[in-house]
């Protein structure tokens, strides 16, 4: 793979609501969503994501599920991978969904 390629992901029109909700139904993936909510690119390392208690392969699995659901995009630069939230794509397909999910996660538990 050459520099600055993207890993396979669904086109915006192909992002499916059920698939997105299924991908975000896991607590680890919701933690990743919160990490990516700043709309910056993030390194894929478990330690960089605050997930150093998980095996690297487990983190890779969660990141793949998010990417294949259309929640994130992964840019490859040499040996490094950088992940970011596909906010514009998700907002165009499902207006308000991300904001509602992020607000629900930020709200204190009752």
C-alpha positions as CSV (number, residue, x, y, z in Angstrom):
1,X,0.0,0.0,0.0
2,X,1.4,3.4,-0.9
3,X,1.4,6.5,1.3
4,X,-1.8,8.2,2.1
5,X,-4.2,5.5,0.9
6,X,-7.4,4.7,2.7
7,X,-8.5,1.3,3.8
8,X,-11.7,-0.1,2.3
9,X,-14.9,1.6,3.7
10,X,-18.4,1.9,2.4
11,X,-19.4,4.8,0.2
12,X,-21.5,7.5,2.0
13,X,-24.7,6.3,0.3
14,X,-24.0,2.7,1.4
15,X,-23.7,3.5,5.1
16,X,-26.5,1.5,6.8
17,X,-28.2,2.7,10.1
18,X,-28.5,-0.8,11.5
19,X,-24.9,-1.6,10.8
20,X,-23.8,1.7,12.4
21,X,-25.9,1.1,15.5
22,X,-24.6,-2.5,15.8
23,X,-21.0,-1.2,15.5
24,X,-21.6,1.3,18.3
25,X,-23.4,-1.2,20.5
26,X,-20.1,-2.3,22.1
27,X,-18.7,-0.3,25.0
28,X,-15.2,-0.3,23.6
29,X,-16.3,1.0,20.3
30,X,-18.3,3.7,22.0
31,X,-15.1,4.7,23.9
32,X,-13.4,4.9,20.5
33,X,-16.2,7.1,19.2
34,X,-15.7,9.5,22.1
35,X,-12.0,9.6,21.4
36,X,-12.6,10.4,17.7
37,X,-15.3,13.0,18.4
38,X,-12.8,15.9,18.3
39,X,-12.6,15.3,14.5
40,X,-8.8,15.0,14.5
41,X,-6.8,12.1,13.2
42,X,-5.7,9.6,15.8
43,X,-3.0,7.0,15.9
44,X,-4.1,3.4,16.0
45,X,-2.0,2.4,19.0
46,X,-3.9,1.0,22.0
47,X,-1.9,3.1,24.4
48,X,-2.6,6.2,22.3
49,X,-6.3,5.5,22.6
50,X,-6.3,4.7,26.3
51,X,-7.0,1.0,25.6
52,X,-3.6,-0.4,26.6
53,X,-5.5,-2.9,28.8
54,X,-6.6,-4.6,25.6
55,X,-4.6,-6.8,23.2
56,X,-3.6,-5.0,20.0
57,X,-5.5,-7.6,17.9
58,X,-8.7,-6.8,19.9
59,X,-8.3,-3.0,19.3
60,X,-7.7,-3.7,15.6
61,X,-10.9,-5.8,15.5
62,X,-12.9,-2.9,17.0
63,X,-11.4,-0.4,14.7
64,X,-12.2,-2.6,11.7
65,X,-15.8,-3.0,12.7
66,X,-16.1,0.8,13.0
67,X,-14.5,1.4,9.6
68,X,-16.5,-1.3,7.8
69,X,-19.7,0.2,9.3
70,X,-18.8,3.6,7.9
71,X,-18.2,5.3,11.2
72,X,-14.5,5.9,10.8
73,X,-12.0,6.2,8.0
74,X,-8.4,5.0,8.2
75,X,-5.6,6.7,6.3
76,X,-2.4,4.7,5.8
77,X,0.9,6.7,5.7
78,X,3.9,4.4,5.4
79,X,3.7,2.0,8.3
80,X,1.4,4.2,10.3
81,X,-2.4,4.3,10.3
82,X,-4.5,7.2,11.3
83,X,-8.2,7.0,12.1
84,X,-10.8,9.8,12.1
85,X,-14.6,10.0,12.4
86,X,-16.6,10.3,9.3
87,X,-18.8,13.0,10.8
88,X,-19.8,14.7,7.6
89,X,-20.8,11.4,6.0
90,X,-22.8,10.2,9.0
91,X,-24.5,13.6,9.5
92,X,-25.5,13.6,5.9
93,X,-27.0,10.1,6.1
94,X,-28.4,10.3,9.7
95,X,-28.8,13.9,10.8
96,X,-28.4,14.3,14.6
97,X,-27.4,10.7,15.2
98,X,-23.8,11.4,16.2
99,X,-24.7,14.3,18.4
100,X,-27.4,12.3,20.2
101,X,-25.0,9.3,20.8
102,X,-22.2,11.6,22.0
103,X,-24.6,13.5,24.3
104,X,-25.9,10.3,25.8
105,X,-22.4,9.0,26.5
106,X,-21.4,12.3,28.1
107,X,-24.5,12.4,30.3
108,X,-24.0,11.1,33.9
109,X,-25.5,7.7,34.6
110,X,-28.7,7.7,36.7
